[in-house]
Amino acid sequence: MYTAKNNRYEQITYKRCGKSGVKLPQISLGLWQNFGLEKSIEEQQEIIFCAFDHGITHFDLANNYGNPARGLAEENFGKILNRHMADYRDEMIISTKAGYSMWPGPYGDWGSRKYLMASLDQSLSRMKLDYVDIFYHHRPDPETPLEETMEALSDIVRQGKALYVGISNYQEPEARKAIEILKSNKTPCLIHQPRYNMFERWVEDGLLDALEEAGVGCIAYSPLAQGALTDKYLKGIPKGSRASREGTTVGGRYLTKEKLQCIRQLSQMAAERGQTMAQMALTWVLRKPQVTSVLLGASSERQLLDNIGCLKGAAFSSEELGKIDEILKQKG
């Protein structure tokens, strides 16, 4: 049985999630990448142990995480949790989601009550859990009435299968409506999980303000733009990296000529601040008071610890923020 470090809660800072009673570590571990077949179960558990030893109590999953088999990340996490960390379950926030395609036919995708209920039951079975702490609707459904989707989330809480619910990838208008429906159902929205990084700043155009007004937390995913906002690609795309994998969107989305030029300038600025590029990019996302936590993937303990180091970085001056804005205007 794994034994956690006694000083783990001294390693990281925690922040209240909106107006709720929940505090999240400012760095959370996402199991989107590297927790399928990419790494052995032993390598995966060492990353998870390292995270928990350094105060990361929040582990974020989804039904479709795990490469290549959907659900594999939940299955692997469940094995690690139940074999080695069961004694620490009450010290963890475990979240999962449903909203993307999971099985054939009309009931395995989007946001119907049928799909959400069935998907969460499957997730709980894979992880061998009685409940998750947070259950998200993973993306808006353009056809199912929002009232049906939110009522399903509310019923999931009433059934004791999740303690809290959240939404992900919702734009401001639909987020406001979803939050209001959940409030009327007496199951408040705990948190919103949007994509947010230096290259994708749409949340600044009203969504963050809406969350603050409603007392809803925000956890940013892809804060490093799937690894683009690190030093990894400064000299091209390394063999074996995520961007080199067949079918990946990293290259086209983040590694254009213009964006690479921005990354090089930002990397120089990070060095002047005494940070790695990744650390500065994380500090930048966390600068927003509405952001409760950032979700990080990790391919190794070393990478994880380097990223946690962002919490020791100095706050940005107004001059530095202005310089970053000027650099980012070049991204095209």
C-alpha positions in Angstrom: 0.0 0.0 0.0 1.3 3.4 -0.9 1.9 5.8 1.9 1.6 9.5 1.2 4.1 12.1 2.4 3.2 13.7 5.7 4.0 17.2 4.5 1.9 17.0 1.3 -0.5 19.8 2.2 2.5 22.2 2.7 3.5 21.8 -1.0 0.8 23.6 -2.8 -1.8 26.4 -2.4 -5.6 25.9 -2.4 -8.3 28.2 -3.5 -12.0 28.3 -2.9 -14.1 27.2 -5.8 -16.5 30.1 -6.5 -18.7 30.6 -3.4 -18.8 26.9 -2.5 -17.3 25.1 0.4 -14.8 23.3 -1.8 -11.2 24.3 -2.1 -9.1 23.0 -5.0 -5.4 22.9 -5.4 -4.3 25.6 -7.9 -2.7 22.8 -9.9 -4.9 19.8 -10.7 -4.0 16.6 -12.6 -5.8 15.8 -15.8 -5.8 12.3 -17.1 -6.7 13.2 -20.7 -3.3 12.1 -22.1 -0.7 9.5 -20.9 -3.2 7.4 -18.9 -4.3 5.0 -21.6 -1.8 2.7 -23.3 0.9 5.3 -23.7 2.5 4.3 -20.4 2.6 1.3 -18.2 0.3 1.2 -15.2 3.4 1.5 -13.0 4.5 4.7 -14.8 1.0 6.1 -14.4 0.8 5.3 -10.7 4.1 7.0 -10.1 2.8 10.2 -11.7 -0.4 10.0 -9.6 1.6 9.3 -6.4 3.9 12.2 -7.1 0.9 14.5 -7.6 -0.7 13.5 -4.3 2.6 13.7 -2.4 2.8 17.4 -3.6 -0.7 18.3 -2.5 -2.6 17.7 -5.7 -5.9 16.4 -4.5 -7.9 16.8 -7.6 -7.9 14.2 -10.4 -9.9 15.0 -13.5 -11.2 12.3 -15.9 -13.9 11.8 -18.6 -15.6 8.8 -20.0 -13.7 9.2 -23.3 -10.2 9.6 -21.8 -7.6 6.9 -22.6 -5.8 6.2 -25.8 -6.8 4.3 -27.8 -9.7 2.7 -25.8 -12.3 5.1 -24.4 -12.8 4.6 -20.7 -9.3 3.3 -20.2 -8.1 6.2 -18.2 -10.9 5.7 -15.7 -10.2 2.0 -15.6 -6.5 2.6 -15.0 -7.1 5.3 -12.4 -9.6 3.0 -10.6 -7.0 0.2 -10.4 -4.4 2.6 -8.9 -6.8 4.1 -6.5 -8.3 0.9 -5.2 -5.0 -1.1 -5.1 -2.8 1.6 -3.5 -4.7 4.8 -2.4 -8.1 3.7 -1.1 -7.3 5.0 2.4 -7.0 8.5 0.9 -10.3 8.6 -1.0 -11.8 11.2 1.3 -8.8 13.5 0.7 -9.4 13.5 -3.0 -11.7 15.3 -5.5 -12.3 13.0 -8.4 -14.2 14.3 -11.4 -15.5 12.8 -14.6 -17.6 13.9 -17.6 -19.9 12.8 -20.4 -20.8 14.6 -23.6 -18.7 13.2 -26.4 -19.3 10.0 -28.4 -18.9 6.8 -26.4 -20.9 4.0 -28.0 -22.8 3.4 -31.2 -26.4 4.5 -31.7 -28.4 7.5 -30.7 -27.9 7.1 -26.9 -24.1 7.3 -26.6 -23.4 10.9 -27.3 -24.3 14.6 -26.4 -26.5 15.5 -23.5 -29.7 13.4 -23.1 -30.8 12.2 -19.7 -30.4 8.6 -21.1 -26.8 9.1 -22.1 -25.7 11.0 -19.0 -27.2 8.6 -16.5 -25.8 5.5 -18.4 -22.4 7.1 -18.9 -21.9 7.9 -15.2 -22.9 4.4 -14.2 -20.3 3.1 -16.5 -17.7 5.5 -15.2 -18.4 4.5 -11.6 -18.1 0.8 -12.6 -14.8 1.4 -14.3 -13.3 3.2 -11.3 -15.1 1.0 -8.8 -16.5 4.0 -7.0 -19.8 4.7 -5.3 -19.7 8.4 -6.3 -17.6 11.0 -7.9 -17.0 14.4 -6.4 -17.8 16.4 -9.6 -19.7 15.2 -12.7 -19.6 17.5 -15.7 -21.6 17.8 -18.9 -18.6 17.9 -21.3 -20.0 20.0 -24.1 -23.3 21.7 -25.0 -25.8 19.7 -27.0 -27.3 21.7 -29.8 -30.5 19.5 -29.9 -31.4 18.3 -26.4 -33.2 20.9 -24.4 -30.8 22.4 -21.8 -33.5 21.8 -19.1 -33.3 18.1 -19.7 -29.5 18.0 -19.5 -29.4 20.1 -16.3 -32.2 18.2 -14.7 -30.3 15.0 -15.3 -27.3 16.6 -13.5 -29.5 17.6 -10.6 -30.9 14.1 -10.3 -27.4 12.6 -10.3 -26.6 14.7 -7.2 -29.9 13.7 -5.6 -29.1 10.0 -6.2 -25.8 10.4 -4.5 -23.7 9.5 -7.6 -22.0 12.9 -7.6 -21.5 15.5 -4.9 -21.4 18.4 -7.2 -21.9 19.1 -10.9 -20.3 21.3 -13.5 -20.2 22.2 -17.1 -17.4 22.3 -19.7 -16.9 24.1 -23.0 -20.0 26.3 -22.6 -19.9 29.8 -24.1 -21.1 32.7 -21.9 -24.8 32.8 -22.9 -25.4 29.1 -22.6 -23.3 28.9 -19.4 -25.5 31.6 -17.8 -28.6 29.7 -18.7 -27.3 26.4 -17.5 -26.2 27.9 -14.2 -29.6 29.5 -13.7 -31.4 26.2 -14.4 -29.2 24.3 -11.9 -29.8 27.0 -9.3 -33.5 26.7 -9.7 -33.1 22.9 -9.3 -31.3 23.6 -6.0 -28.2 21.9 -7.2 -25.8 24.8 -7.9 -23.2 24.7 -10.6 -19.9 24.2 -8.8 -17.5 24.8 -11.6 -16.9 25.5 -15.3 -14.1 23.9 -17.3 -13.1 25.9 -20.4 -10.1 25.7 -22.6 -7.9 28.7 -21.7 -4.4 29.6 -22.6 -2.3 32.4 -24.1 -3.5 31.5 -27.6 -7.2 31.0 -26.7 -8.6 33.8 -24.6 -12.3 33.7 -25.5 -13.2 33.2 -21.8 -12.0 36.8 -21.1 -14.9 38.1 -23.3 -17.6 37.7 -20.7 -17.5 34.1 -19.4 -15.1 34.8 -16.5 -17.3 37.7 -15.4 -20.4 35.6 -15.7 -18.8 32.9 -13.5 -17.7 35.4 -10.9 -21.2 37.0 -10.7 -22.8 33.5 -10.2 -20.2 32.3 -7.7 -19.1 29.5 -9.9 -15.5 28.3 -10.0 -13.3 28.0 -13.1 -10.7 25.3 -13.9 -8.8 25.9 -17.1 -7.8 23.0 -19.3 -5.1 23.0 -21.9 -3.3 25.9 -20.2 -0.1 25.0 -22.0 -1.9 24.6 -25.4 -1.2 20.9 -25.4 2.5 21.4 -24.9 3.0 24.2 -27.4 3.5 26.8 -24.6 6.6 25.0 -23.4 10.2 24.8 -24.6 9.5 21.5 -26.3 8.9 22.8 -29.8 11.3 25.7 -30.0 13.6 23.7 -32.3 11.0 21.8 -34.2 8.7 18.8 -33.5 10.7 16.1 -31.6 10.1 12.4 -32.5 7.7 10.8 -30.1 6.1 14.1 -29.0 2.4 14.6 -29.0 2.6 16.8 -32.0 4.4 14.1 -34.0 1.5 11.6 -33.5 -0.7 10.8 -36.4 -4.0 12.5 -36.3 -3.0 15.1 -33.6 -4.3 18.7 -33.9 -1.4 20.2 -32.0 0.6 21.2 -35.0 -2.1 22.9 -37.0 -3.7 24.5 -34.0 -0.7 25.8 -32.1 2.5 25.4 -34.1 2.1 27.7 -37.0 5.1 29.8 -38.1 3.5 32.9 -36.4 2.7 31.1 -33.2 6.2 29.5 -33.0 7.7 33.0 -33.3 5.5 34.1 -30.4 6.6 31.1 -28.3 10.2 31.9 -28.9 9.7 35.5 -27.7 7.7 34.4 -24.7 10.3 31.8 -23.8 12.9 34.6 -23.7 10.7 36.6 -21.4 10.2 33.6 -19.1 13.9 33.2 -18.8 14.2 36.8 -17.8 11.6 36.1 -15.1 13.5 33.0 -13.9 10.8 30.7 -15.1 10.5 28.0 -17.7 8.1 28.8 -20.6 5.6 26.4 -19.1 5.8 27.9 -15.7 5.2 31.4 -17.1 2.2 30.2 -19.2 0.6 28.7 -16.1 1.3 31.8 -13.9 -0.4 33.8 -16.7 -3.6 31.7 -16.6 -3.7 31.8 -12.8 -3.3 35.6 -12.8 -7.1 35.9 -13.3 -8.9 35.9 -9.9 -11.8 33.9 -11.3 -9.5 30.9 -12.1 -9.6 28.4 -9.3 -7.2 25.9 -10.7 -5.4 24.8 -13.9 -5.5 21.3 -15.2 -2.2 19.8 -16.2 -1.4 16.6 -18.0 2.0 15.0 -17.1 4.2 12.5 -18.9 6.7 12.2 -16.0 7.2 13.2 -12.4 9.9 15.6 -13.5 7.5 17.4 -15.8 4.9 17.6 -13.2 7.2 19.0 -10.5 8.6 21.6 -13.0 5.0 22.8 -13.7 4.1 23.0 -10.0 7.0 25.4 -9.7 4.9 28.0 -11.4 3.3 28.7 -8.0 6.6 30.1 -6.7 6.8 32.6 -9.6 6.4 36.3 -9.0 3.2 38.1 -10.0 3.3 39.9 -13.3 3.8 43.6 -13.4 1.5 45.6 -15.6 4.5 46.2 -18.0 5.0 42.5 -18.3 1.4 41.8 -19.1 1.4 44.5 -21.7 4.5 43.0 -23.3 2.8 39.6 -23.4 -0.2 41.1 -25.1 2.0 42.7 -27.7 3.8 39.4 -28.4 0.5 37.5 -28.7 -0.9 40.0 -31.2 1.6 38.5 -33.7 0.1 35.0 -33.5 -2.2 35.5 -36.5 
